[in-house]
Amino acid sequence: MQKSGFYLRSEEPNKSCLLALRDIILGQDEEITETVKYGMPCFCYRQKMFCYLWVDKKSKRPYILFVEGKRLNHPELKSEGRARMKVLQIDPEIDMPIELIVLLLNNALDLYRKGIISVS
C-alpha cells in the first residue's frame, strides 16, 4: 500500500516519526498489512485489526494504539479511559525507544499468533 495522505500531511518532526513507526510495524511480520480506518493508518494481522497510528490532539505527539491493549501489561502503555485499547506515546523530539516498540508490537502480535485473539 502506498503511504496515505495522513503521513504526507503530517508536519515534521511527526512526519518522520510516523513514517519510521510505519516501517517498524510492517517489519515485524510478513502477514501485517496496512489500510486506513476512521481516517487513521490501521495495521492488521491476518485481516484482524491490531494497531493504529495517530497523533494526540493535546500533546501533538504520535502514538501507537494497540487494539487489544487491555491484554498487554507495560508501564509505558496508557489506557486513557479506554476499556479495550491502550496507547504508547512517542516523543518525536528524542530517539525512539525502538526496543520497547518492537517488544510491545510482538507482545501484541503474539496474542494473535498464539490464538488468544482468533484470526480467520
C-alpha positions as CSV (number, residue, x, y, z in Angstrom):
1,M,0.0,0.0,0.0
2,Q,1.2,3.5,-0.7
3,K,1.8,5.9,2.1
4,S,-1.6,7.6,2.8
5,G,-2.1,11.3,2.9
6,F,-2.1,11.0,6.7
7,Y,1.7,10.7,6.6
8,L,2.2,13.2,3.9
9,R,0.0,15.9,5.6
10,S,1.9,15.5,8.9
11,E,4.5,18.1,9.8
12,E,8.0,17.4,11.0
13,P,9.1,16.0,13.3
14,N,5.9,14.0,13.5
15,K,6.1,13.0,9.8
16,S,9.5,11.3,10.1
17,C,8.4,9.7,13.4
18,L,5.2,8.3,11.9
19,L,6.9,7.0,8.8
20,A,9.6,5.3,11.0
21,L,6.8,3.8,13.1
22,R,5.1,2.5,10.0
23,D,8.3,0.8,8.8
24,I,8.9,-0.7,12.2
25,I,5.3,-2.1,12.4
26,L,5.3,-3.5,8.9
27,G,8.7,-5.1,9.5
28,Q,7.5,-7.3,12.4
29,D,5.7,-9.9,10.4
30,E,5.1,-10.5,6.7
31,E,1.4,-11.0,7.4
32,I,0.9,-7.5,8.6
33,T,-1.0,-5.3,6.1
34,E,-1.8,-1.6,6.2
35,T,-5.1,0.1,5.5
36,V,-6.9,3.2,6.6
37,K,-9.8,3.0,9.1
38,Y,-11.5,6.0,10.6
39,G,-9.0,8.2,8.8
40,M,-6.1,6.6,10.6
41,P,-3.4,4.2,9.3
42,C,-4.5,0.8,10.6
43,F,-2.4,-2.3,10.7
44,C,-3.9,-5.7,10.5
45,Y,-2.6,-9.2,11.2
46,R,-4.3,-11.8,9.0
47,Q,-7.1,-9.3,8.3
48,K,-7.7,-8.6,12.0
49,M,-7.1,-5.0,13.2
50,F,-4.1,-5.0,15.6
51,C,-2.8,-1.4,15.9
52,Y,-3.2,2.2,14.6
53,L,-1.1,5.2,14.3
54,W,-2.4,8.6,15.3
55,V,-1.4,12.0,16.8
56,D,-2.7,13.1,20.2
57,K,-4.8,16.2,19.9
58,K,-3.5,17.8,23.1
59,S,0.2,16.9,23.1
60,K,0.5,16.8,19.3
61,R,2.7,13.6,19.7
62,P,2.3,10.5,17.7
63,Y,1.2,7.3,19.3
64,I,0.6,3.6,18.6
65,L,-2.8,2.5,19.6
66,F,-3.0,-1.2,20.4
67,V,-6.4,-2.6,19.8
68,E,-6.1,-5.4,22.4
69,G,-4.1,-3.2,24.8
70,K,-6.1,-4.4,27.8
71,R,-4.3,-7.7,27.4
72,L,-0.9,-6.0,27.4
73,N,0.8,-5.0,30.7
74,H,3.6,-2.5,30.5
75,P,4.1,0.8,32.5
76,E,4.5,2.8,29.3
77,L,1.1,1.8,27.9
78,K,-1.8,4.0,29.0
79,S,-5.5,3.3,28.7
80,E,-6.5,7.0,28.9
81,G,-10.1,5.9,29.8
82,R,-10.4,3.3,27.1
83,A,-11.8,0.0,28.1
84,R,-10.1,-2.2,25.4
85,M,-7.3,-0.2,23.8
86,K,-4.0,1.2,25.2
87,V,-1.6,3.7,23.7
88,L,2.2,4.2,23.6
89,Q,3.0,7.8,23.1
90,I,6.2,8.6,21.2
91,D,8.2,11.8,21.6
92,P,9.3,12.8,18.1
93,E,12.0,15.1,19.5
94,I,14.1,12.4,21.1
95,D,15.5,9.0,19.9
96,M,12.7,6.5,19.5
97,P,12.6,3.6,22.0
98,I,12.9,1.1,19.3
99,E,13.5,-1.9,21.5
100,L,10.4,-1.1,23.6
101,I,8.3,-0.6,20.4
102,V,9.4,-3.9,19.0
103,L,8.7,-5.7,22.3
104,L,5.2,-4.3,22.6
105,L,4.4,-4.9,18.9
106,N,5.5,-8.5,19.3
107,N,3.6,-9.0,22.5
108,A,0.5,-7.7,20.8
109,L,1.1,-9.9,17.7
110,D,1.6,-12.9,20.0
111,L,-2.0,-12.6,21.1
112,Y,-3.0,-13.3,17.5
113,R,-0.2,-15.8,16.7
114,K,-1.0,-17.9,19.7
115,G,-4.7,-17.9,19.2
116,I,-5.6,-15.8,22.3
117,I,-7.3,-13.5,19.8
118,S,-8.8,-15.5,17.0
119,V,-7.9,-14.7,13.4
120,S,-9.8,-16.1,10.5
